[in-house]
Amino acid sequence: MLCRQEGVTEPATIHAASPSILAVMDGLQLQWLLHPTEIELAEASELAVRAIVNAVLHPGPDLTVSSRG
């Protein structure tokens, strides 16, 4: 709904966000389980989800590596 509201209609971009969020959450939870006193799970999760949502709503420049010498 947020994507539609913000005018994002590219299905590939929208569908890539969900598994990306889940992957980040899995990784953060694992790190929290291994180092619970060093990881602020809620804060780190919010930052990651905001970054992914922001990247979908306001994509930046292409990050592919250039072969220019």
C-alpha positions as CSV (number, residue, x, y, z in Angstrom):
1,M,0.0,0.0,0.0
2,L,2.8,2.4,0.8
3,C,4.5,1.7,-2.6
4,R,1.2,2.4,-4.4
5,Q,0.7,5.6,-2.3
6,E,4.2,6.8,-3.2
7,G,3.9,5.9,-6.9
8,V,6.2,2.9,-6.9
9,T,4.8,0.4,-9.3
10,E,7.8,-1.7,-10.5
11,P,6.9,-5.2,-9.4
12,A,10.5,-6.5,-9.3
13,T,11.5,-3.7,-7.0
14,I,8.5,-4.2,-4.7
15,H,9.0,-8.0,-4.6
16,A,12.7,-7.7,-3.8
17,A,12.0,-5.7,-0.7
18,S,10.2,-8.3,1.3
19,P,12.8,-11.1,1.2
20,S,15.5,-8.4,1.7
21,I,13.8,-7.3,4.9
22,L,13.4,-10.9,6.1
23,A,17.1,-11.7,5.3
24,V,18.3,-8.7,7.3
25,M,16.0,-9.6,10.2
26,D,17.3,-13.1,10.2
27,G,20.9,-11.9,10.3
28,L,20.2,-9.4,13.0
29,Q,18.4,-11.9,15.1
30,L,21.3,-14.3,14.8
31,Q,23.8,-11.6,15.8
32,W,21.6,-10.7,18.7
33,L,21.5,-14.4,19.8
34,L,25.3,-14.6,19.6
35,H,25.9,-11.2,21.3
36,P,22.8,-10.1,23.1
37,T,24.6,-7.3,25.0
38,E,26.2,-5.8,21.9
39,I,23.2,-5.7,19.6
40,E,20.2,-3.5,20.1
41,L,17.8,-5.6,18.1
42,A,14.9,-3.2,17.9
43,E,17.0,-0.2,16.9
44,A,19.1,-2.1,14.4
45,S,15.9,-3.7,12.9
46,E,14.2,-0.3,12.5
47,L,17.3,1.2,10.8
48,A,17.5,-1.7,8.3
49,V,13.8,-1.7,7.5
50,R,13.8,2.1,7.0
51,A,16.9,1.8,4.7
52,I,15.2,-0.9,2.6
53,V,11.9,0.9,2.4
54,N,13.7,4.2,1.6
55,A,15.7,2.5,-1.2
56,V,12.4,1.2,-2.7
57,L,10.6,4.6,-2.4
58,H,13.6,6.8,-3.4
59,P,16.1,4.7,-5.3
60,G,19.6,6.2,-5.6
61,P,22.2,5.8,-8.3
62,D,23.1,2.4,-9.7
63,L,25.7,0.7,-7.6
64,T,27.1,-1.6,-10.2
65,V,30.9,-1.5,-10.6
66,S,32.1,0.3,-13.6
67,S,34.8,-1.2,-15.8
68,R,36.3,2.2,-16.6
69,G,40.0,2.2,-16.3
